């Protein structure tokens, strides 16, 4: 008899979810939990086709609380969630292999290479643009320099051809003296003593003829200046009265005396005008005669007589020197009448007007401060005396000082020194410095400072062209003075203004020579130091300031605007 034991080998499956009836409490499990283990090679899709064991089926629609996969009754439809990610198993790779695959350093090197190339291209483009701009600025600066030099040459030629001022004539005399010295030096080299005397005699005759021509030009300029000076009182009285009113507003008033002076000025300009026809000249003379009808006096009679003589000459068509001299007499007599018009009786003037004769008086205002010239014994205003900082008293006027110059010493051409002084004053004015000694210095002082202290050349490059030299500040932060200046060229001066420490650029030997020149300037202009301290302590330094606006040198743009 065989006894067989039966073992229950049903597997215990885990609870995978189900449903429970609310009334009778029957539990219904999922279809997967009701079946046995799946076959080993059964596809997964077969497990989705089994129905759930229910008593009755219902159709119900529900909205899941979040996106997730939904189980459908169809085998060919599966709706995944939007946020699902499908992961697949790949081969294992180490960290070093991952870094080599990603190649972060290689990508960084590529980015750096392209960025450096872009930065270099941008730098080259900016540098090229800056270079073109600097090149244009340099070209413009060179053009301005050439324009200034050309304008200076043109001005010199014009001034030598048509001299008007004392400085222009000094330039001509300086040229004649230099020519004479050069000719004598060449004669000594080319001829023996007998030949030297003969050639020197011819050079002397040429020099005398040139001096005569220059003196004739001086005489013409002197006469024209005298005629302008005679009519200066008319120009003064034609200007309106000016004063500062409420809140500093400028006020001008044209008085009856101003109107009268303007009427006289019109008559004087008509008489002085020679560029008219015979008929126009006759009309002018008749207008002046009609104007003089209401006046009586000796000057009026003489003026009428001269105008009658000129009318007769014009009627007979007479021209030449006689008529010119007659017109000069007429003009001088007319000016004398205008100057003394208040003393001549007027036929239509009331008694009240005759009492106040000072109202009708036309004369140039008298100079309140005059000095006596010890040579010509004349009382002249201060502006008629030549001044410089080394003089102590006023001895000779400008005319006497010019006449008393030694003939064996060539005339000094102060034109480049005047140009340099204007540059100094314009630079001081640009730095808003109005208490500098540059406003006190004159052309002779600059001449002495440059030639005897700085030896007429740049201390750095030894350039001796005076028009290219500039006498600028040595210490930029201090005011300009003879003991605080340095003689450099224009380009060197621009570089000197950008130096922070002079010891870093200039050598010790050069600095010693500069300081030595400063000590020499202090010893030469020692009187100027006392004057400066007196004015600065008293607070009256503004009195020596020149009110003239010192304009800088002419640039190319200003020169073109002036031409237009």
Beta strands, then each sheet from edge to edge (+ up, - down):
strand 1: 18-20
strand 2: 27-29
strand 3: 241-244
strand 4: 250-253
strand 5: 370-372
strand 6: 379-381
strand 7: 469-473
strand 8: 485-489
sheet 1: 1+ 2-
sheet 2: 3+ 4-
sheet 3: 5+ 6-
sheet 4: 7+ 8-
end
